[in-house]
Structures are given as C-alpha cells and as structure tokens.
Amino acid sequence: MEKRILLASPHMSKEGYEQKYIKEAFDTNWIAPLGENVNKFEEELAKYVGAKHGAALSAGTAAMHLALKAIGVKQGDIVFCSSLTFSATVNPVTYENATPVFIDSEEETWNMDPRALEKAFEKYPNPKAVIVVHLYGVPAKMDEIMEICKKHNVPLIEDAAESLGATYKGKQTGTFGKYGIYSFNGNKIITTSGGGMVVSDDEERIQKIRFWATQAREKARHYEHKEIGYNYRMSNICAGIGRGQLKIIDERIKQKTDIYNRYREAFKDITEIKMQPIPEGTIPTHWLSAFVLDENSKVKPKDIMDALDEENIESRPVWKPMNLQPVFQNCDFIKVCDGDKSIGQKLFENGVCLPSDTKMSEEEQRTVIDTIKKLF
C-alpha cells in the first residue's frame, strides 16, 4: 500500500472553522502573544468539559508542570503517579525536584489500581499529590481513587491528555480532581498543533497559573519579577485552531468509537485478542484502539507490528511503564499483583496500539484487520 495508514494524525474540519479563527487573528494582527482566541478557547473548552476556569498553555506538559506548582509541589515532596503512561505525565514532577512514586495498573481499565494506591499511602502517608491517567481515552476508577484521595486529604491531578470528551458516570474526565490536564498535540482527538490546558474550579489558582506562564511579570510599567516564571502561554493562532477543532470534537469522538467498535467486532472470535475494556458507567473516547494478546498466544505483538509495517501501516506497543524506564530506575513502584511482572508490564509486553486515525477509511481499516487476522 502506497499511502501510509497512520496511528493518529491532525484532522481539520471540512467546514474550515479553524481557518476562520486564524484569519481573524491575522486580520486583527493578534498573532502572538495571547488575544481573543486564547480567551475564548479557555472559556469554550472549560464550558465543554464542565469546569469553571481554564488556562491555555504551550503544551500538556506545561499544564501538568504548573498544576503541580499550583498545588505547591517542591523539592523533597513525593507524588504518586500512574506508571502506565507517557513520560510527559511524570517529567514535570522532576522539574520541581520532587520524587515520583509509580502506581501499577489494574486489568479492568488498564489505569491506576486503587488497591495499589491505598498500599502506596501505607508506605508513604504524606504525598503532596496524586496524578491519575485516563489511558487511551478510557476513564480510570474515579469513585475509588477520589475516595482514597479525600480520605488522605491529598489533591488529585487528572492527566486527561488522551481522554478529552470521555465521561465517567456522566461527568467529564479532567473535572474530578483539583486540576485537569488536556493536550492538543498533533495526534490528539483535537489539536492546536501543539498546546495544552489546565482546568480547575479554583479561579485564583488558574489566574496564578496564567501569571507564571507569562514569565511571572508583575503589574508594573517596568519589568518586575518576584517569582520565577515560564514562557508557557498558548499563541493566539494555535488557540484559533483549537476553537475550530472544538466545534467538531463530538464528531471526532464518534469516529474514534466507530473505529474501536469495528476492531472489536472483527476480532471477537480470536480468543488470543482482548481489546482494552470499556468499564461500566463510562463512555471512553478511544483516542487509540488497543488490544492485549494472551500471554500464551503464538502470535506476538512484534509479529503483528512487523506485518502491519510491511503493508505501510503504523502501529505501536502499549506505553512502556515508567517504573521500567532507565531514567526512573531509582524510583519506587507499588503493585498488588502476585508474581514478578506487574499488570503494567504485562500490558506493555503483550499490547498493541492500532491505527485509530479519524481520516482512515473503512476500507483502509479493513486492510489493517485482514493483515492481523491472517496471522491467526
């Protein structure tokens, strides 16, 4: 196949909403920094998810960093974090010279195991924060996790970078904890080319995040700085793209869900394949459709990814857990499962992320499916 089938890539609206807002920014000469698109994007996204306030930033990583800073994370503090995630979730913990402690996954959602989180509190009674990830757009077990955090009086940050639009018992991911983090990277459900946002109901803290993100410049005619700041604010052009993308987010989520459902239907009779589960009471976004192979399967993830690559089809392993990353080898890891291998490690070793691009045609998806089925 000549045209490469991608895992996930930017998908602009056919109506050209993004161009409209970009043109407005050009026409008013509000290219950067900030401007009407940034203000409106913050309002519109916060309204969409059901949060009171949002701060649009240059990346989801920047959003995570300033959320941690807003909680007061500093050198020597411990932060509990989902282990099965991308490094951008946890890197910001180290920016503040704090120490991550990684929490294993459970099989029903692939997200943070509440039992392992409770065990972590037994070992480390006073962490500064908990970071939970909603992996590939599937919500974590928020009732249990929220209950544990409230019991120990520790603030929760939700990494909803992969789950914008997903709901848990009717409530949007990113709005359960003190802060919710979203990413608008090029491969996400909606994109601003690069960018992120932190949402919260705490207006004062969101204003403080905006202040830090604009170099912590005090209100003075000259340049006055009493704190260390960052160049983290989103540009007015990027925010314009985001405003346009927000208009078609529900359509994109439906497309992602249709892709997942076609894979699930196609592989239902292959006993070795188990799609990422859909927990009861949740509506995932299925940012990426992923499955895990039975450990005894003769067909291995590498066989599948190699076969797809030969057909010019992109696929990837499930995230490699942070506790297995060389850079975090000295960090503690908490699990409750028996045996040497954690749940996260098993998912990584046996998991495959499938093409989930919303521009992929049904015929192209059929090619992906047929390529995999031939191996079984």
Protein Blocks (a to p, Z undefined) as FASTA:
>chain_A
ZZacdfbdcdddfklmmmmmmmmmmmnopabgcdjklmmmmmmmmmmnopabdcddfbfk
lmmmmmmmmnopaehiacdddfbdcfklmmmmmmnopacddddddfklopacfklmmmmm
mmmmbbfbdcdddeehiacdfklmmmmmmmnopacdddfklmgoiaeehiaehilmmbdc
ddfbfklmbdehiacddddfblklmmmmmmmmnoppacdfbdcdfbdcddfbccfklmmm
mmmmmmmmmmmmmmmmmmmmmmmmmmmmmmkbccddddehiaceklpacddddfklmbdf
klmmmmmmmnopacddddddfklpmklmmpccddfbecjbdfklmmmmmgccddfbfkbc
fklmmmmmmmmmmmZZ
